Amino acid sequence: MKHLLTWTLLFTSTMTFAQELYQPRQIKQAYDKQTRSPDGKPGKNYWQNTAKYDIALTVTPPDRRVKGTETITYTNNSPDTLKTIVIRLLLNSHTAQAVRQWPVSSAYLTSGVHIDRYAENKVVQPWEEGGKDKITFRQIKLASPLAPKASVQLSFDWHYDLSVESDREGAIDSTTYFLAYFYPRVGVYDDYNGWDVTHFPESIEFYNDFGDYHLEVTVPKNYIVWSTGDLQNTEEVLQPVYAKRLKQSMTSDAIIKIADAKEVAAKNITHQQTNTWKWKATNVSDLALAISNTYVWDASSVIVDDASKRRVSVQSAYADTSADFHQMVGFGRHALDWFSHHWPGVAYPYSKTTVVQGFADMEYPMMVNDNTQSDADFARFVVEHEIAHTWFPFYMGINETRYGFMDEGWATALEYLIGTADMGKTKEDSLFKMFRVNRWAKSSIAESDLPIITPTSSMTGPALRNNEYGKAALGYLAVKQLLGDEGFKKGLHTFMERWNGKHPTPWDMFYSFNDGSGKNLNWFWNNWYFSNNYIDLTLTSVEANSSKSIVRIKNTGGFAIPFTIEVTYPDGSKQQFHNTPIVWETNQKEISLPLPTKAAPVDVVITSGIYVDANEGDNGWNGRSK
């Protein structure tokens, strides 16, 4: 029998409740400019820049060269006159000159992105290409300064070669390509950091403005294109029978084979000509696409909003030999349903999602690039994590480059919550500890204890992985216990409602949670996200009689974790007392907990589930010899 107690705590010392959170000078300046507010709201002077992208690609497998033309209409909503502009060329990460945090093979290297023509407001401008410029951004001087509220039209012709060795993007096989980060885009200019001139060393992820996209992809006959956005010319590219199936899938709960292996092999899915597939996506932070003449195609749909009965399309594209992908549309339907209706409990914001069999296990707006897995449960685990990224970072516009814990941590927490619903707590706890906690919880290296708030772009290796994923997720799950589901949802939804489609910082998130939940949680944010803490509780003593036991616990590691005290009585019966992190609010170093035990216990032990204790050897007390 478990008891959730309202504790009367005995504290040996006290701490000030209304702690301050460390604020970088940039954030303080944003408050001074009133672009952001100390209560977590966007300030009255908040702004962000936008762009419209018109992109046309030509891809002709097995040739790996991708050719593109593009017009960007970039609008300066800032109060500043911009004399320079930053162009992100992320696929220069494949060049030998690129900054990266690990070695790569020769099959991964390419000559990068080649700009064949560049124009501002239709006037051709010089673009010199040299070895030192083969990095992932270029800051260029504008021919005419861009005034506030004004727009500039930037035009590019470019080409690049897909890498033979695929990861987040590249050639999956000789005629199946996944294209991501493939187009020149304008970097983010924001209110607290100015231009984003961070290198892309491939270990970190992205920071993008929201924009509107029109994309045209010209491919040979028999090639299918899947992309972010909505297909605008279905009947022009697909033969009638397949266009009809795709349309039927948009309103069906059944999984429909748009094109099976036999039909794909017959080479008559598309119109028998060079086809241009046209796509449109509005207010998204990026886009990606896949092309293949061998992949099969499944589709269905699912209701994500009960009030409006809004349906979204769920699709998958894969090699027919991949057994797990035959279930992928079902996994996707379940994920969109569960995330929309439970946690985060915000309806999936887009019209569709497509899961493509590739190599990266990587998310994009409306697209997922996932490995095939021999274990179907693990395949579901992976795709649920990637789909969870729809809300964090895409819906929320998070700066993953600096604060990756705001998206990977949330996706990992959501992964745990849906996994518990899918498989039960016992199995999910075991998997979560294995993949997200054990590696750092038992580690004694200094990098394991870096504060989560440490900028992602300043970390590498274990420190980056630990802080972004497991540690951050455990903090979010701990505050869920602290606030209870109702209070947690108020805090989470306050944050999401304020900042969807914008660019929140961690401080916007923390203060929005405080405001929405009605609780000053600064002590908790300090404890979990701004400290060098780790997980380690020590049971120091037990005083017991026939009706009460006082258990004293030292927080050796420092993290304010939830935990359970299990007592064993002389007759062999057991009783459990669960404690949420609220017990640490006043004193995070040591607490004394009075337990209404029914007899003097003979054994007392602390268990903490997914909060793996660094030293479990000091978590017990034995009273038999007392």
C-alpha positions in Angstrom: 0.0 0.0 0.0 1.4 3.4 -1.0 0.7 6.7 0.8 1.2 10.1 -0.7 1.7 12.2 2.4 1.3 15.9 3.1 4.5 16.2 5.1 5.2 18.2 8.2 8.9 18.6 7.7 11.5 19.1 10.3 14.3 21.2 8.9 17.8 21.8 10.4 18.3 24.9 8.4 16.4 27.2 6.0 16.9 28.7 2.6 15.3 31.8 1.0 12.3 30.8 -1.1 12.4 33.5 -3.7 15.8 32.8 -5.1 17.1 34.7 -8.1 18.0 32.8 -11.3 21.4 33.6 -12.9 20.7 35.8 -15.9 23.3 36.4 -18.7 23.9 40.0 -19.5 22.1 39.4 -22.9 18.9 38.4 -21.1 19.1 41.4 -18.7 19.5 43.7 -21.7 16.4 42.1 -23.3 14.4 42.9 -20.2 15.7 46.5 -20.3 14.6 46.8 -24.0 11.3 45.2 -23.1 11.5 42.6 -25.8 11.1 40.0 -23.0 9.5 40.2 -19.6 10.7 38.9 -16.2 7.4 37.2 -15.8 8.1 35.0 -18.8 5.9 36.8 -21.3 7.1 38.2 -24.6 7.7 41.9 -24.0 5.7 44.7 -25.5 8.6 45.3 -27.9 9.2 41.7 -28.9 9.9 41.1 -32.5 11.3 38.5 -34.8 12.3 38.5 -38.5 10.6 36.4 -41.2 11.3 35.1 -44.6 9.5 33.6 -47.6 11.4 31.0 -49.6 10.7 30.0 -53.2 12.9 27.0 -54.0 13.2 24.9 -57.2 15.4 21.8 -57.1 16.5 19.4 -59.9 17.6 15.9 -58.8 18.4 13.1 -61.3 19.5 9.9 -59.6 21.8 8.1 -59.7 23.7 11.4 -60.3 24.1 12.7 -56.7 24.3 16.4 -57.8 21.5 18.6 -56.6 20.9 21.8 -58.4 18.8 24.6 -57.0 17.5 28.1 -57.6 16.0 30.2 -54.8 14.4 33.5 -54.0 14.2 34.6 -50.4 12.2 37.6 -49.4 13.6 38.6 -46.0 11.7 41.1 -43.7 13.5 43.0 -41.0 11.0 43.4 -38.1 13.8 44.5 -35.7 14.3 48.1 -34.7 17.9 47.9 -36.1 19.2 48.8 -39.6 21.0 45.7 -40.8 24.2 46.4 -42.7 25.1 42.7 -43.0 23.3 39.5 -43.3 24.2 35.9 -42.4 23.6 33.1 -44.9 23.7 29.6 -43.5 25.3 27.0 -45.7 25.0 24.0 -43.5 26.1 21.4 -46.0 29.6 22.8 -45.9 29.8 20.6 -42.9 30.8 17.9 -45.4 34.0 19.8 -46.5 37.5 19.1 -45.3 37.7 22.7 -43.9 34.6 22.4 -41.8 34.6 22.7 -38.0 33.6 19.4 -36.5 33.9 17.5 -33.3 34.7 14.0 -34.6 36.5 12.4 -37.6 34.7 11.4 -40.7 35.4 9.0 -43.6 36.2 10.1 -47.1 32.8 8.9 -48.2 31.3 11.6 -46.0 33.3 14.4 -47.5 32.2 16.5 -50.4 33.2 19.9 -51.9 30.3 21.5 -50.1 27.8 24.1 -51.4 28.7 26.0 -54.5 27.0 29.4 -55.1 26.8 29.9 -58.8 24.9 33.2 -58.7 23.9 35.6 -56.0 21.7 38.7 -56.3 20.2 41.3 -54.0 17.0 42.9 -55.2 17.7 41.4 -58.7 21.2 43.0 -58.9 23.9 40.4 -59.2 26.5 40.7 -56.5 30.0 39.1 -56.2 30.3 35.8 -54.3 33.9 34.7 -54.0 34.5 31.1 -53.1 37.6 30.1 -51.3 39.0 27.5 -48.9 38.5 29.6 -45.8 34.9 30.2 -46.8 33.9 26.6 -46.8 32.3 26.9 -43.4 28.7 26.6 -42.4 27.8 30.4 -42.5 28.8 33.4 -44.5 28.3 37.0 -43.2 28.1 39.3 -46.1 27.7 43.1 -46.4 24.5 44.1 -48.0 24.7 46.4 -51.0 22.1 48.6 -49.3 21.4 48.6 -45.6 18.1 47.0 -44.6 16.0 49.5 -42.6 13.5 48.4 -39.9 10.2 47.1 -41.4 11.8 46.8 -44.9 12.4 43.7 -47.0 15.2 42.5 -49.2 15.0 40.0 -52.0 18.0 37.6 -52.1 18.4 35.2 -55.0 20.7 32.2 -55.3 21.6 29.6 -57.9 23.6 26.8 -56.3 24.6 23.2 -56.5 26.1 20.5 -54.3 26.8 16.8 -54.3 25.1 14.5 -51.8 27.5 12.6 -49.7 27.9 8.8 -50.4 27.8 8.1 -46.7 24.4 9.3 -45.3 23.6 10.5 -41.8 21.1 13.2 -41.2 21.0 13.6 -45.0 22.7 12.1 -48.0 22.4 9.1 -50.3 20.5 6.3 -48.5 21.2 4.1 -51.6 22.0 4.8 -55.2 18.5 6.0 -56.1 17.1 7.0 -52.7 18.1 10.3 -51.2 17.2 12.3 -48.1 17.7 16.0 -48.5 18.0 18.3 -45.5 19.7 21.7 -44.9 20.1 21.7 -48.6 19.3 25.4 -49.4 21.0 28.7 -48.5 18.9 30.3 -45.7 19.1 33.5 -43.7 20.4 33.0 -40.2 18.6 34.2 -37.1 18.9 37.7 -36.1 17.2 38.0 -32.7 16.7 40.5 -29.8 19.2 39.0 -27.3 22.0 37.6 -29.5 22.0 39.5 -32.8 23.2 37.5 -35.7 23.7 33.8 -35.1 27.2 33.1 -36.3 27.7 29.7 -34.5 29.5 27.1 -36.5 27.6 23.8 -37.2 30.0 21.1 -36.0 27.3 18.4 -36.5 27.2 17.5 -32.8 24.7 20.3 -32.1 21.5 21.2 -33.8 19.7 24.2 -35.1 18.2 27.7 -34.6 15.9 28.9 -37.4 13.4 31.6 -38.0 9.9 30.7 -39.1 9.1 31.1 -42.7 6.8 30.3 -45.6 8.0 27.9 -48.3 7.1 27.1 -51.9 9.2 24.1 -53.1 9.4 22.5 -56.5 11.3 19.3 -57.0 12.0 18.1 -60.5 12.8 14.4 -60.7 12.8 11.6 -63.4 9.7 9.5 -64.0 9.0 6.8 -61.4 10.5 8.8 -58.6 8.3 9.7 -55.7 8.9 12.8 -53.6 8.0 13.1 -49.9 8.4 16.5 -48.3 7.6 19.0 -45.5 4.4 20.7 -46.4 1.4 19.8 -48.6 1.6 18.5 -52.1 -0.1 20.9 -54.4 -0.3 19.0 -57.7 -1.1 15.4 -56.8 -2.9 14.6 -60.0 -0.1 16.1 -62.1 2.5 13.7 -60.7 0.7 10.5 -59.7 -1.2 8.1 -61.8 -5.0 8.3 -61.0 -5.2 5.1 -58.9 -2.4 6.2 -56.6 -3.7 9.8 -56.4 -7.0 8.3 -55.4 -5.5 6.2 -52.7 -3.6 9.1 -51.3 -6.7 11.2 -51.1 -8.6 8.3 -49.4 -5.9 8.0 -46.8 -6.4 11.6 -45.7 -9.8 10.7 -44.1 -9.2 7.1 -43.2 -8.3 5.4 -39.9 -7.2 2.3 -41.9 -3.6 2.0 -43.1 -3.7 2.2 -46.9 -0.9 0.9 -49.2 -0.5 3.8 -51.5 2.1 1.8 -53.5 3.3 -1.7 -52.6 6.5 -3.4 -53.6 5.0 -5.1 -56.7 3.5 -1.8 -57.9 6.7 0.2 -57.3 8.7 -2.5 -59.2 6.3 -2.2 -62.1 7.5 1.4 -62.5 4.1 3.1 -63.2 3.4 5.0 -60.0 4.0 8.4 -61.5 3.2 9.9 -64.8 5.7 8.6 -67.3 7.6 11.8 -67.8 9.9 14.1 -65.9 7.7 15.4 -63.0 7.9 18.5 -60.9 6.4 17.9 -57.4 5.1 21.1 -55.9 4.9 21.6 -52.1 3.7 24.4 -49.8 4.5 24.9 -46.1 3.5 27.9 -44.0 5.0 29.2 -40.8 7.6 26.4 -40.4 11.2 26.6 -39.3 12.7 24.3 -41.9 11.9 21.7 -44.5 13.3 18.4 -45.7 12.5 15.9 -48.4 13.2 12.4 -49.6 13.1 10.9 -53.1 13.1 7.3 -54.2 12.1 5.0 -57.1 12.2 1.8 -54.9 10.5 2.7 -51.6 7.0 1.6 -50.9 4.5 4.0 -49.5 1.9 3.7 -46.7 -0.5 6.2 -45.4 -3.4 6.8 -43.0 -4.7 9.7 -40.9 -5.7 10.4 -37.3 -7.9 13.0 -35.5 -5.7 15.2 -33.3 -8.3 17.8 -32.2 -11.6 16.4 -30.9 -13.3 19.8 -30.9 -12.7 20.5 -34.6 -12.3 16.9 -35.7 -9.1 18.0 -37.5 -7.3 15.1 -39.1 -3.7 14.9 -40.1 -2.0 12.6 -42.5 0.5 9.9 -41.4 2.8 8.5 -44.1 5.8 6.3 -44.3 8.3 5.5 -47.1 10.7 2.6 -46.8 12.3 -0.5 -48.3 9.8 -3.3 -48.4 12.4 -5.6 -46.6 12.3 -3.5 -43.4 9.8 -5.4 -41.3 9.5 -2.7 -38.6 8.5 0.0 -41.1 5.4 -2.0 -42.1 4.1 -0.9 -38.7 5.4 2.6 -38.9 2.2 4.4 -39.9 0.5 2.7 -37.0 3.2 3.9 -34.6 2.9 7.4 -36.1 -0.9 7.5 -35.7 -0.6 6.4 -32.1 2.1 9.0 -31.3 0.2 11.9 -32.8 -3.0 10.8 -31.0 -1.3 10.4 -27.6 0.8 13.5 -27.7 -2.1 15.6 -28.8 -4.5 14.3 -26.2 -2.2 13.7 -23.2 1.2 15.2 -23.0 1.9 17.9 -24.0 -1.8 17.9 -24.6 -1.6 20.4 -27.5 -3.0 19.3 -30.9 -0.4 18.4 -33.5 0.0 21.7 -35.3 0.7 20.5 -38.8 -1.2 18.8 -41.6 0.9 15.6 -41.8 4.0 13.7 -40.8 6.1 11.3 -42.9 8.6 8.8 -41.6 11.3 7.9 -44.0 13.7 5.0 -43.6 17.2 6.4 -43.5 20.1 6.4 -41.1 19.9 9.4 -38.8 17.0 9.0 -36.3 16.4 12.7 -36.8 13.5 15.1 -36.8 12.4 17.8 -39.2 9.1 19.7 -39.5 6.6 17.1 -40.7 9.4 14.6 -41.5 11.4 12.0 -39.7 14.5 10.2 -40.9 14.8 6.9 -39.0 16.9 3.8 -39.1 15.2 0.4 -39.5 15.3 -1.6 -36.3 15.2 -5.4 -35.7 13.0 -4.8 -32.6 9.6 -3.2 -33.3 9.3 -1.9 -29.8 12.6 0.0 -30.2 11.5 1.3 -33.6 8.4 2.7 -31.9 10.5 4.2 -29.1 12.7 6.0 -31.6 9.9 7.4 -33.8 7.9 8.6 -30.8 10.9 10.6 -29.6 11.4 12.1 -33.1 7.7 13.0 -33.5 7.7 14.6 -30.0 10.2 17.1 -31.4 7.3 18.6 -33.4 6.4 20.5 -30.3 9.9 21.1 -29.1 11.7 22.7 -31.0 9.5 23.2 -34.1 6.2 24.5 -32.6 8.2 26.6 -30.0 11.0 28.0 -32.1 13.7 26.9 -29.6 17.4 27.8 -30.1 18.7 24.2 -30.1 22.2 25.5 -30.8 22.5 27.2 -27.4 19.9 25.5 -25.3 19.4 22.0 -26.6 18.0 20.8 -23.3 14.8 22.8 -24.1 14.0 20.5 -27.0 15.9 17.2 -26.5 15.0 17.2 -22.8 11.3 17.8 -23.5 11.3 15.1 -26.3 13.0 12.7 -23.9 10.4 13.4 -21.1 7.6 12.9 -23.6 9.3 9.8 -24.8 9.2 8.5 -21.2 5.5 9.4 -20.7 4.2 7.8 -23.9 6.5 4.8 -23.3 4.9 4.3 -19.9 1.5 4.3 -21.5 2.7 2.0 -24.2 4.6 -0.6 -22.3 3.8 -0.1 -18.6 6.0 1.6 -16.0 8.2 -1.3 -15.1 9.5 -1.9 -18.7 9.7 1.8 -19.6 11.6 2.5 -16.4 14.1 -0.2 -17.3 14.5 1.2 -20.9 14.7 4.8 -19.7 17.4 4.0 -17.2 19.4 2.0 -19.8 19.3 4.6 -22.5 19.0 8.0 -20.7 20.3 7.8 -17.2 22.8 5.0 -16.3 25.7 6.4 -18.3 26.0 9.6 -16.4 24.3 8.8 -13.1 27.1 6.4 -12.1 29.8 8.4 -13.7 32.4 10.3 -11.7 33.9 12.4 -14.5 33.7 16.2 -14.1 31.8 16.6 -17.4 28.8 14.7 -16.0 28.2 17.4 -13.4 28.2 20.5 -15.7 25.1 22.6 -15.2 22.4 21.9 -17.7 22.2 25.6 -18.5 25.7 25.5 -19.9 25.3 26.5 -23.6 25.1 23.5 -25.8 27.5 25.0 -28.3 30.2 25.1 -25.5 30.0 21.3 -24.8 30.9 18.1 -26.5 30.8 14.3 -25.9 29.2 13.0 -22.7 28.5 16.5 -21.2 26.4 17.5 -24.2 24.5 14.2 -24.4 23.8 14.0 -20.6 22.7 17.6 -20.2 20.5 17.7 -23.3 18.7 14.4 -22.8 18.6 12.4 -19.5 19.4 15.1 -16.9 17.0 17.7 -18.4 14.2 15.2 -18.9 14.5 14.0 -15.3 14.2 17.6 -14.2 11.0 18.1 -16.2 9.6 14.9 -14.9 10.5 15.9 -11.3 8.6 19.2 -11.6 5.7 17.3 -13.0 5.6 15.3 -9.7 6.2 18.5 -7.7 3.3 20.4 -9.2 0.9 17.4 -9.9 -0.6 16.9 -13.3 -3.0 19.9 -13.1 -0.4 22.4 -12.0 2.2 21.0 -14.4 -0.2 21.3 -17.3 -1.0 24.9 -16.4 2.7 25.8 -16.3 3.5 23.9 -19.5 0.6 25.3 -21.4 1.3 28.8 -20.3 4.8 28.5 -21.7 3.6 26.9 -24.9 0.7 29.4 -25.5 3.0 32.4 -25.0 5.9 31.2 -27.1 4.7 29.0 -29.9 5.9 30.5 -33.2 8.4 32.6 -31.3 11.9 32.2 -29.9 11.8 31.4 -26.1 14.9 31.3 -23.9 15.3 29.1 -20.8 14.3 32.1 -18.7 11.1 32.6 -20.6 10.3 28.9 -20.0 11.2 29.0 -16.3 9.3 32.2 -15.5 6.3 31.1 -17.6 6.1 27.9 -15.6 6.2 30.0 -12.4 3.5 32.3 -13.6 1.3 29.6 -15.0 1.5 27.3 -12.1 1.2 30.0 -9.5 4.4 28.7 -7.8 7.7 30.3 -7.5 9.9 27.4 -8.6 13.2 29.3 -8.8 14.6 27.2 -6.0 13.9 24.1 -8.2 15.2 25.6 -11.4 18.4 26.6 -9.6 18.7 23.2 -8.1 18.3 21.3 -11.4 19.4 23.5 -14.2 21.9 25.9 -12.8 23.9 23.6 -10.4 26.7 21.0 -10.5 24.4 18.6 -8.7 24.1 14.9 -9.3 21.8 12.2 -7.8 22.9 10.6 -4.5 20.8 10.3 -1.4 22.2 9.0 1.9 19.9 7.6 4.6 21.7 8.8 7.8 19.4 7.6 10.6 16.0 6.3 11.7 14.3 6.9 15.0 11.2 4.7 15.5 8.6 3.7 17.9 5.3 1.8 17.6 3.4 4.7 15.9 6.0 7.0 14.2 9.4 6.9 12.5 11.7 9.8 11.8 13.9 9.2 8.8 16.8 11.6 8.2 18.2 11.9 4.7 21.3 13.7 3.5 21.2 15.0 -0.1 24.8 14.1 -0.9 24.5 14.7 -4.7 22.2 17.7 -4.4 19.4 17.2 -6.9 15.9 17.6 -5.5 14.5 14.3 -6.7 11.4 12.3 -5.9 11.9 9.1 -4.0 10.1 6.4 -2.0 10.8 5.2 1.5 10.0 1.5 1.9 9.8 0.2 5.5 9.6 -3.4 6.5 7.9 -4.4 9.7 8.7 -7.3 12.1 5.9 -9.4 10.6 7.4 -9.1 7.1 4.8 -6.7 5.8 6.0 -3.6 3.9 4.7 0.0 3.5 5.8 2.7 1.1 5.9 6.4 1.5 6.4 8.4 -1.7 7.8 11.9 -1.7 7.7 14.4 -4.5 10.5 17.0 -4.8 8.5 19.5 -2.7 10.2 17.9 0.4 13.4 19.7 -0.6 11.9 23.2 -1.1 13.2 24.7 2.1 16.4 22.7 2.7 18.0 20.9 -0.2 20.9 19.5 1.8 19.2 17.4 4.5 15.7 16.6 5.6 14.0 14.8 8.5 10.7 13.1 7.5 8.2 11.9 10.1 6.4 8.7 8.9 3.2 7.4 10.4 4.4 3.9 10.6 2.2 1.2 12.1 5.0 -0.4 14.1 8.7 0.1 14.6 10.3 -1.0 11.3 13.2 -3.5 11.1 14.4 -2.2 7.7 14.1 1.1 5.9 15.4 1.7 2.3 15.3 4.6 -0.1 14.3 3.8 -3.8 14.3 6.3 -6.5 13.3 4.5 -9.7 14.5 6.3 -12.8 16.5 8.7 -10.6 19.4 6.4 -10.5 21.4 6.9 -7.3 25.2 7.2 -7.7 25.8 5.2 -4.5 22.9 2.9 -3.5 25.0 1.3 -0.8 24.1 4.0 1.7 20.4 4.0 1.0 19.3 1.5 3.6 19.0 1.1 7.4 18.6 -2.1 9.3 17.1 -2.0 12.8 17.2 -5.7 13.6 20.5 -5.3 15.5 19.4 -2.1 17.2 
